[in-house]
Amino acid sequence: MAKQHGHTDITREGQLFICRPQGGFNMEGAQEYELAFAKEVVKIQDRPWAIMEVLQRFEAASPEVMKRIGAQFTWCAQNNCRWLAVVNESPLMAHLVQQYLGDSGLELQIFTEEEEALRWLRQCLQDDPQVQQITG
C-alpha cells in the first residue's frame, strides 16, 4: 500500500463540521479522511448538517483523487448534509471546487473569509426547522 499523503483536521460544533485539509492528497489520504469523517457523521445524520471546508493549506490532488473527494460530498448529501461552505482565495481552486463538488447535491457557497462562511452556515442551520443542535 502506498504511503498516505494529505491530512484533514476535523472538528465538529453540533451539526457543523469544520474541515481543514492540509497538503497534497493521494488516494490513501482521501480514504483516511473518509473513515474519520464517517465515524462522526453517524452521530448527527438524523438531522440536517453542514460542512465548512477551509482550503487554505490544501495543495493538490490528481483528477482521480478529486473525483473520489467529489463522491465523498455526494455521500454527505445522501446522509443529510445540506450545506457546504468552501473557504479559499484562489480562483483556480474555486473552479476546481465547482467542477468536482458542484453536482454533489449540496447547497454550495464559496467564501474568501472563514467568518463569512461560518455566519452563512450557522444561519442556514438556525433557519432549518429540522435542525436541533446536538452536542458531544
BALOBA-1460 file (C-alpha; in Angstrom, 3 decimals):
// residues 136
<rec num="1" residu="m" x="0.000" y="0.000" z="0.000"/>
<rec num="2" residu="a" x="1.293" y="3.470" z="-0.834"/>
<rec num="3" residu="k" x="2.192" y="5.952" z="1.884"/>
<rec num="4" residu="q" x="-0.631" y="8.320" z="2.776"/>
<rec num="5" residu="h" x="-0.301" y="11.921" z="1.588"/>
<rec num="6" residu="g" x="-2.560" y="14.654" z="2.881"/>
<rec num="7" residu="h" x="-4.298" y="15.010" z="6.206"/>
<rec num="8" residu="t" x="-7.529" y="16.681" z="7.319"/>
<rec num="9" residu="d" x="-8.172" y="18.180" z="10.743"/>
<rec num="10" residu="i" x="-11.860" y="17.671" z="11.521"/>
<rec num="11" residu="t" x="-13.764" y="19.408" z="14.315"/>
<rec num="12" residu="r" x="-17.486" y="19.398" z="14.969"/>
<rec num="13" residu="e" x="-19.702" y="22.008" z="16.577"/>
<rec num="14" residu="g" x="-23.157" y="20.464" z="16.879"/>
<rec num="15" residu="q" x="-24.435" y="19.936" z="13.324"/>
<rec num="16" residu="l" x="-21.478" y="21.758" z="11.767"/>
<rec num="17" residu="f" x="-18.206" y="20.167" z="10.661"/>
<rec num="18" residu="i" x="-15.107" y="22.285" z="10.141"/>
<rec num="19" residu="c" x="-12.555" y="20.514" z="7.956"/>
<rec num="20" residu="r" x="-9.052" y="21.733" z="7.209"/>
<rec num="21" residu="p" x="-7.304" y="19.570" z="4.607"/>
<rec num="22" residu="q" x="-3.550" y="20.030" z="4.518"/>
<rec num="23" residu="g" x="-1.026" y="19.125" z="1.866"/>
<rec num="24" residu="g" x="-1.348" y="17.236" z="-1.374"/>
<rec num="25" residu="f" x="-3.668" y="14.225" z="-1.264"/>
<rec num="26" residu="n" x="-3.273" y="10.779" z="-2.743"/>
<rec num="27" residu="m" x="-5.961" y="8.085" z="-2.654"/>
<rec num="28" residu="e" x="-4.790" y="6.797" z="0.748"/>
<rec num="29" residu="g" x="-5.090" y="10.294" z="2.236"/>
<rec num="30" residu="a" x="-8.599" y="10.668" z="0.818"/>
<rec num="31" residu="q" x="-9.620" y="7.272" z="2.234"/>
<rec num="32" residu="e" x="-8.250" y="8.137" z="5.706"/>
<rec num="33" residu="y" x="-10.382" y="11.283" z="5.654"/>
<rec num="34" residu="e" x="-13.452" y="9.253" z="4.623"/>
<rec num="35" residu="l" x="-13.077" y="6.841" z="7.533"/>
<rec num="36" residu="a" x="-12.559" y="9.527" z="10.166"/>
<rec num="37" residu="f" x="-15.403" y="11.622" z="8.792"/>
<rec num="38" residu="a" x="-17.897" y="8.737" z="8.527"/>
<rec num="39" residu="k" x="-17.405" y="7.902" z="12.223"/>
<rec num="40" residu="e" x="-18.502" y="11.420" z="13.167"/>
<rec num="41" residu="v" x="-21.380" y="11.663" z="10.681"/>
<rec num="42" residu="v" x="-23.117" y="8.653" z="12.265"/>
<rec num="43" residu="k" x="-23.586" y="10.744" z="15.426"/>
<rec num="44" residu="i" x="-25.561" y="13.535" z="13.732"/>
<rec num="45" residu="q" x="-27.022" y="12.294" z="10.435"/>
<rec num="46" residu="d" x="-30.552" y="12.062" z="11.819"/>
<rec num="47" residu="r" x="-30.883" y="15.837" z="11.310"/>
<rec num="48" residu="p" x="-29.601" y="18.241" z="8.633"/>
<rec num="49" residu="w" x="-25.967" y="19.247" z="8.981"/>
<rec num="50" residu="a" x="-23.319" y="21.365" z="7.272"/>
<rec num="51" residu="i" x="-19.623" y="21.423" z="6.375"/>
<rec num="52" residu="m" x="-17.089" y="24.220" z="6.162"/>
<rec num="53" residu="e" x="-14.033" y="23.210" z="4.127"/>
<rec num="54" residu="v" x="-11.079" y="25.539" z="4.670"/>
<rec num="55" residu="l" x="-8.776" y="25.006" z="1.689"/>
<rec num="56" residu="q" x="-6.013" y="27.497" z="2.540"/>
<rec num="57" residu="r" x="-3.475" y="24.673" z="3.118"/>
<rec num="58" residu="f" x="-4.869" y="22.163" z="0.598"/>
<rec num="59" residu="e" x="-2.274" y="21.776" z="-2.136"/>
<rec num="60" residu="a" x="-3.367" y="19.383" z="-4.842"/>
<rec num="61" residu="a" x="-4.764" y="16.011" z="-5.807"/>
<rec num="62" residu="s" x="-4.858" y="14.001" z="-9.009"/>
<rec num="63" residu="p" x="-8.071" y="14.016" z="-11.063"/>
<rec num="64" residu="e" x="-8.859" y="10.508" z="-9.746"/>
<rec num="65" residu="v" x="-8.496" y="11.669" z="-6.144"/>
<rec num="66" residu="m" x="-10.568" y="14.788" z="-6.837"/>
<rec num="67" residu="k" x="-13.322" y="12.542" z="-8.245"/>
<rec num="68" residu="r" x="-13.129" y="10.446" z="-5.061"/>
<rec num="69" residu="i" x="-13.387" y="13.607" z="-2.947"/>
<rec num="70" residu="g" x="-16.379" y="14.723" z="-5.036"/>
<rec num="71" residu="a" x="-18.020" y="11.344" z="-4.368"/>
<rec num="72" residu="q" x="-17.450" y="11.887" z="-0.640"/>
<rec num="73" residu="f" x="-19.531" y="15.060" z="-0.783"/>
<rec num="74" residu="t" x="-22.272" y="13.287" z="-2.733"/>
<rec num="75" residu="w" x="-22.262" y="10.705" z="0.086"/>
<rec num="76" residu="c" x="-22.599" y="13.583" z="2.567"/>
<rec num="77" residu="a" x="-25.682" y="14.869" z="0.711"/>
<rec num="78" residu="q" x="-27.156" y="11.358" z="0.778"/>
<rec num="79" residu="n" x="-26.583" y="11.302" z="4.554"/>
<rec num="80" residu="n" x="-28.486" y="14.501" z="5.354"/>
<rec num="81" residu="c" x="-25.791" y="17.139" z="4.807"/>
<rec num="82" residu="r" x="-27.447" y="20.154" z="3.235"/>
<rec num="83" residu="w" x="-24.865" y="22.949" z="3.085"/>
<rec num="84" residu="l" x="-21.213" y="23.248" z="2.102"/>
<rec num="85" residu="a" x="-19.149" y="26.408" z="2.546"/>
<rec num="86" residu="v" x="-15.708" y="26.360" z="0.959"/>
<rec num="87" residu="v" x="-13.133" y="28.903" z="2.089"/>
<rec num="88" residu="n" x="-10.298" y="29.739" z="-0.288"/>
<rec num="89" residu="e" x="-8.745" y="32.689" z="-2.048"/>
<rec num="90" residu="s" x="-7.677" y="31.037" z="-5.304"/>
<rec num="91" residu="p" x="-9.778" y="31.443" z="-8.467"/>
<rec num="92" residu="l" x="-8.296" y="28.165" z="-9.743"/>
<rec num="93" residu="m" x="-9.356" y="26.332" z="-6.574"/>
<rec num="94" residu="a" x="-12.838" y="27.888" z="-6.829"/>
<rec num="95" residu="h" x="-13.061" y="26.492" z="-10.365"/>
<rec num="96" residu="l" x="-11.977" y="23.024" z="-9.181"/>
<rec num="97" residu="v" x="-14.497" y="23.147" z="-6.332"/>
<rec num="98" residu="q" x="-17.295" y="23.915" z="-8.789"/>
<rec num="99" residu="q" x="-16.066" y="21.225" z="-11.179"/>
<rec num="100" residu="y" x="-15.777" y="18.410" z="-8.635"/>
<rec num="101" residu="l" x="-18.287" y="19.396" z="-5.931"/>
<rec num="102" residu="g" x="-20.874" y="21.453" z="-7.823"/>
<rec num="103" residu="d" x="-23.071" y="18.436" z="-8.608"/>
<rec num="104" residu="s" x="-22.881" y="16.895" z="-5.136"/>
<rec num="105" residu="g" x="-26.448" y="17.783" z="-4.186"/>
<rec num="106" residu="l" x="-25.329" y="20.241" z="-1.507"/>
<rec num="107" residu="e" x="-26.107" y="23.938" z="-1.396"/>
<rec num="108" residu="l" x="-22.592" y="25.223" z="-2.111"/>
<rec num="109" residu="q" x="-21.161" y="28.675" z="-1.438"/>
<rec num="110" residu="i" x="-17.543" y="29.772" z="-1.828"/>
<rec num="111" residu="f" x="-16.080" y="32.373" z="0.542"/>
<rec num="112" residu="t" x="-12.721" y="34.073" z="0.989"/>
<rec num="113" residu="e" x="-13.163" y="34.578" z="4.774"/>
<rec num="114" residu="e" x="-13.878" y="31.924" z="7.393"/>
<rec num="115" residu="e" x="-16.119" y="34.224" z="9.439"/>
<rec num="116" residu="e" x="-18.388" y="34.856" z="6.447"/>
<rec num="117" residu="a" x="-18.652" y="31.126" z="5.790"/>
<rec num="118" residu="l" x="-19.406" y="30.351" z="9.443"/>
<rec num="119" residu="r" x="-22.034" y="33.079" z="9.591"/>
<rec num="120" residu="w" x="-23.781" y="31.699" z="6.489"/>
<rec num="121" residu="l" x="-23.710" y="28.085" z="7.703"/>
<rec num="122" residu="r" x="-24.897" y="28.957" z="11.204"/>
<rec num="123" residu="q" x="-27.760" y="30.947" z="9.695"/>
<rec num="124" residu="c" x="-28.711" y="28.024" z="7.425"/>
<rec num="125" residu="l" x="-28.706" y="25.653" z="10.393"/>
<rec num="126" residu="q" x="-30.631" y="28.084" z="12.566"/>
<rec num="127" residu="d" x="-33.295" y="28.675" z="9.905"/>
<rec num="128" residu="d" x="-33.912" y="24.973" z="9.230"/>
<rec num="129" residu="p" x="-36.804" y="23.716" z="11.402"/>
<rec num="130" residu="q" x="-35.436" y="20.147" z="11.416"/>
<rec num="131" residu="v" x="-32.095" y="21.116" z="12.925"/>
<rec num="132" residu="q" x="-31.606" y="20.625" z="16.607"/>
<rec num="133" residu="q" x="-28.113" y="21.376" z="17.882"/>
<rec num="134" residu="i" x="-26.597" y="18.230" z="19.342"/>
<rec num="135" residu="t" x="-23.509" y="18.434" z="21.460"/>
<rec num="136" residu="g" x="-20.978" y="15.721" z="22.003"/>
